[in-house]
């Protein structure tokens, strides 16, 4: 991806295909293919990459190299010293050549250094994260917010997330790009936060972020460590937005909906005069917008696909502490998972979506279950009803009714619940069966009709008035219509 982005950057600078060929040595047909490609969204891989014996030790190697940054350059780890430490301290059994090649690769892959471009032109943006407290329903939680500021106009935009992952960065930028109607020419990041890892002076972008910037065609710069002055505009914006947009502490139920409303909040500051230019920020931002590159034809899918092995309960663990249900049949099996900013999506073996969970962040253990995935197993083992999560999900009316059923009848009702769930959704099935109990008892046809109404337009929504039948009354029953109190 670094080669693809280099080729596309050269094209933006006016290089012809022949000149790019001379510069990079890449075949012209390959160059044209990369320039014509419009969608770099990741897809679920068909075959997993071959693992390396060094994979479990790469984080430890990163720690060694991070330590080196604090010490004299002549007293840092060589490949031989890294190999010796891994062998003695970590139990590494691989070869020295593997370690040497890995270190050579990561040390040679150096992108260009950040530019101290303090005179900001229209269409350039700075990116950073801040922290603030929010009420999620009734719980006060600390969340991250992504700020994208335009130093030329001093306008800015914000999006709230649970963490600072590459998925969060990409999703926030996508939502802001599509809101403002274009792509900034340059994005300046602080120390690769959320989009890669700095090892010494080298930034290693995540795969997802490399695909993102190839997709949108924007140049990326990273500031030097501890050099906040290189992006002072967004540093100030993070504090300003925390004090002004998030005081008093905002409350939301759905952060995705909250983020949509948050984008419009930029208009408050945009109505003021620029502190230095003494022009309306909104007018200056029009110049920023005029300098933006057009949006690509297709929106980028900000999702990282990974395989996880489910435990004995059919659950996967992400980040070592967040557990998500798949389905019991997946116990001890590998499943494909899509990691997004706000959601975790789990797929069936045919790569169709099985279930979507809210993505959890933080240091505390969480355990998220979707009991709809357990219905099918429960139909074959109705004796587990009393201790099942499905029973916990039902309201008192349905729960009491099903608790009194014998095993055979309970199995019948669980099969009905599973059938309706597949057709109209899990929640609609529970609501329909509960409503049927309140109406007297559960009949198959009644429950199916109720579920259809609930999932369609709601159980309490009145039916449409429909067309007037007065013309048929007059023709067949001899009744004249009445208009304005006068018989026609």
N, C-alpha and C positions, 0 to 999 in steps of 0.2 A: 504493500500500500504506500510506503514512503516513495517508491519509484513512480507510482501512478500520480501521487500528489505533486511530485517534482515536475513531471511532464506537463500536468495541467497548469501548474504555476508558470512554467515557461511560456505556455500558450497564451495565458492572460497577459504576459509581458510583451506579447507581439511576435514571439518566435514562430517561424514557419516549421512545418513538419521536417523539412530537410535540415533546418538549423537545430531542431531538437535532436534529430538523429546524430548530428555531428557532436552535439554537447553531451549526449547520454550514451551513445552507442547502441541504443535500442532500435530494433527493426522498424522501418516506417509503417509497415502494416500493423504492427503491435501498437505503435504510437497512435495511429488513427483509431484503432479499436478503443483505446483508453479515452481518447478525446470524445468519441461518439457515445460512449457509455453514459447513460443518464441516471441509473439507479445503482447505488452501492449499498443498499440495505442488506444487512446480514440475513442469511437463510439457515435453517436447521441443517447442519452438515449431514451428508449421507454416510460418511465413514469417519470414525474418530481418528484423530492424529495419533501417530505412533508415539507412545510415551518414551521419555528418556529416563535413564537411571538417575539422572541428576535432578529431576523435577522436585523431589521432596527437599532438596538442599538449596534451591535457588533463593528462597527468602533469607536463608542464613548467609549466603554469599552476598546478598544485597546489604545485610547488616554489616558485614566486614567492610564493604566498599563505602558504606555510609560513615563508618568510623574513620576511614582513611581521610575523609574530607576535613577532619579536625586536626590532622597531623601533617608534619613535614612531608613533602612529596617523595623524599628519598627514604622515608621510613614507612612505606605503605605496602600493602599485600601484593606480592607477585603471584602468578598462577601456581608456582610450586608451593608457596606458603599457604595459599588457599587450599590446595590439594592436601597438604600435610595436616592442616587443622581439621578439615572435613573427615579425613581418615581417622585421626586420633580422637577427636572430640565428639563427632557425630555418627561414627560407624559407617562412613561411606566406603563402598566396596568396588566402585567403578574405577576406570582408568584415569591416569593423569591427562592423557590426550583429550578426553571429553571435557575436563575442567578447563584446560588451556584453550580449546576451541570456543567454549561458551564465553569465557572472559574476553577473548579476542573479538568475538562478535559484538558483545554489548559495549565494548570500549571504542570500537570503530564506527558505531552507528550514531554519529553525532550530528544533530540538526544545527542549523545556523543559530548563533547566539542572539539574545533579545536585543532590540534596537531601542536606544534612548530617544525616541521620537517625541519630543515635548511640545512640538507645534502640531496640533491635531487638525487634520483635514476633515471635511464632511464625509460621513459614511464609515468612519472608524469607531470601534466600540471597545470598551474595557469590561472585563468580567470578573466577578468575585463573589464569594459566599459570605453571608452574615448569619447570626443566630438571633432568635427572638422567641418569646413564649406565646403560645396560642392555646385557646380552649378547643379541644376536639370533643364536641358535645360538652360534657361536664368535667373532663379531665384536662388539667393544665399541663401542657407538654412543651418541651423546648425543641424547636424545629429549625432547620436550615432554610435560608432564603437566598436564591440566586439573584444577583443584581447585574443588569447589563446597562451601562451608562454610555452616553455619546458625548464626549468632552467638547466637541465643537459647539453643540447647542445647549449642553448641560441637562438634557432630558434623560430619563432613565425608566427602566421597567423591571418588575420583580415577579418571582414565582417561588412558591413554598414547597419544600420537599422534606422527607424524613432523613436524608443523608446527603453526602457529597459524592455519590458514585458517578461513574461515566454515564450511566443511564439517566441520572437526574440532570446532569449538565446538558446532555444532548436534548432531552425532552424540554427542558426550560428554554434552551436556545430555539428549538423548533417552534414552540408556542409563541415566542416573542417575534421570531422572523415572520411567521405567518400573520401575526397581528399587525405588524408595521408594514407588511407587504413587500419585503425585500431582504437581501442578505448583506450585512456589513462587509466592507472590503477587507478589513483587518480586525481580528479579535486578539486582545491582549489579556493574557492570563497571569495570575499570580502563582509562580512556582509550580505550575502544572497541577493545581488542585483539582482532583476529580477526573482528570483526563489523561493522567499518565503518572510516571514515577521518575523523579530526578535521582540519578546516580552520579555523584560528582557534578560535572557541568553538563551532563547528557540527560536529555528528556526522552523517556521511552513512552510514547503515546500508547494508550490502550487501542486494541483492535477496533472497538466500536467507535471511538472518537476519530480514528484515522479514516474509517469509512464515512463518518458523518461529514468531515470537512471536505473529503473528495466529492461527496454528494452535493454539497452546497457551494463548493468552490471558493471558500474564503481562506485568506492567509491567516496564519496563527503565529503569534509571538508569545514568548514566556519571559517574564521579568527575571532579573537576577535575584538570588536569595537575599532577603532582608532589604530589598530596594523598593519599598512601597512608593517612593516618589515617582517611579516610572509609570505608575497608574494611579496617581493621587486622586483623580476625579472620582473613580469608582470607590476608592477607600472612603472618601467623604460621603458619597452617596449611600453607602451601607449604613453609616451612622445616622445620616439624615432620615433615611426611610424608616429605620427602627424607631426613631423618636417621633416621627410624624404620621406614618401610615399604621404603625402597630401599637399606638398608645391612644386609648386604653387597649388592653389585650384583646385582640380580635377573637371571635368565636365562629366556628364553622362545623358543619356535619360532614361535608364532602369536600376534601381539599381540592379536587379537580374543579369543581364548580366555583370554589372560592378563588382559585387562580384565574379563572376566566374573568371574574369581577375585578380582581386585583389589577389586571392589565389596564383597565380604564382609569385607575387611580393616578396614572402619570399625568393626567390632564390638570390636576390640582397645581403641581409645580409648573407645568407648561404654560399656565396662564400668567406667570410672573415674568418680570424682566430679567434678562441675563445679568449676573452680578457685575460683569465687566463690559460687555458690549452694549448694554442698555437697550436691547431689542427683546421683543417677546420670545421666550424660549420656543413657543409653538411655531413661530415664524422661522426661527433658526433651524428647527428640526425639519422643516420642509426642505431645507438645503441638504440636510443629512439624508432624507428619504430620496431626494433626486440623485444622490450619489450611490445608492444601494444597487447591488446586482439583482437581477430578476430571480424569483423563486424557481426552483426546478419544477418540471411537470408533475412529479410524484413526490409526495411527502415521505421523508425518511422514517423508517421503522426503527425507533430507538430501543432495541431489544438485544440482549446478549443471550445466546442459546448455549446451554450446558447440559451435560448428563449428570444425574445424581442417582445414587443407589438408595432405594427405599429400605426402611428398616422392617422389622417383623410385623409392624402394624400398617405397613404401606405408606409411611410418612417419610419425607425427605427433610434434611437439615441444611439450612443455608446460613453462612457466616458463623457456623459452630454453635448457634443458640436459638435460631428461629426455625420451628418445625411446621411443615405444611402437609396436609393430607393429600394423597393421590386417590387410591382406592385399595381396599384390602387385597385384591387379587395381585397387586404389584409388590407384595411383600418380598423383600430381598432381591428385587429386580431393578434394573436400570431404567430410568425414564428421562425423557427430554423435558427440559424446563426452560421457559422464556423469562428472563429477568428484566423487568421494566421499572421505571421510576416509581410508579404507584402500585404496580401489581406484580404478582408472580403467577405465570400461566403454566399449567401442566398439561402435557399432551398424551394422547393415546398412542398405541404402537403404529397406527396409520397416520400419525402426525396431525390428527384433528384435535381440537381443544377439548380437554376433559373437564377442567375446572379452573377458575380464576380466583385467586386469593388477594386480599389486600396485602401489600408488601410491608413487612414489619422492620423497624430499625431500632437501634439502641443496644445497650449492654445487657439488659435483662432478658431471660429466657421467655419465649412466647411459644404458644402451641395453637395453631389455627386449623380447624377442621371444617370440612364441608360434608355434612352427613348424607347429602344426596348421593354421594359416591358409594355409600355403604348399604344403600337400600337393597341392591341386588343380592348381596351376601346375606342380609337379614331375612330376605324371603325364603332362603334355604335353611335358615337357622332361627326360626321364630322364637325359640326358647331364650335367645339373647335379648329379646325385646325389653325386658325390665331394666337392663343395665346398658342399653344402647343410647348413643347420642341422638338418634332419631326421636326416641321417646322424650328426651330432654327438650328437643326442639318444638314438640307439639304443645298446644295450649291445654289447659286443664280439662276442657270439654272432651276433646278427642282422646287425650291420655286416659281419662277415667273410663271412657267407653271401651277402649281397646284393652285396658288392663283386665276387664271382666270377661273377655272372650276366651273360649277354650282354644287349644293349640291349632285345631283345624280351621276354625273361623278366623283366628288371628292371622294365620298364613294367607287366607283369602284376602283379607283387608290389606295386608302388606303387599301382596301382589298387585292389588288395585292401586295402592299408593305409588308403587314403582311404575306401573303403566302410565298413570296420569302424569307423574313427574317427568317421564321421558317425552311426553307429548306437549305438556303445558308449563313445565318447570316445577321444581321442588316446592317452592313456597306456595304456588298456586294449588298444588296437590294437597298440602296440609290445610290450607284455608278452605278449600272446597269440601274436604272430608269433615272438617270441624263444623262447617255450616250445615252439611247434610245431617250430622248428629243432632244439631239444634232443631232441625226440621222434623226429627222423629227417629230416623235410622238411616244407615248408609246403603243406598241402592246404587249399583254400578252406573246406570245411565244418568241418574241425578247428579252424582259426583262428577262425572265427565262433563256434563253441561255446565255445572257450576264453575269448574276449573276453566272452561273455555271463556265464560263470562268474566271471571276474575282476571285472567291473563289478557283478555281482549280490551274491555273498556271499563271494567270495575263492576262489582256486584251491586253497588248503590247508584250507579249512573242510570238516570231515566232513559227510556227508549226514545228514539226520534219520533216526532209527531207523524211523519209519513205524509203521503199525498191525500188530498181531500177525496172522499168517496161519495160526495153529495150528488154528483151527476148520475151515479148508479142507483142511488136512492130514488131519484126522480124518474129514471127510466124504468126501473123494475118494481118499485114500491109505490109509485105515484105520489111521491112527496116532493113538493116544490121547495126550492132553496129559498132562504130568507137573507136578504141583503139590506143592511141598514135598518132593520126592523120592519121592512116592507116586503110582502110576499111577491116574489118574482113571477 
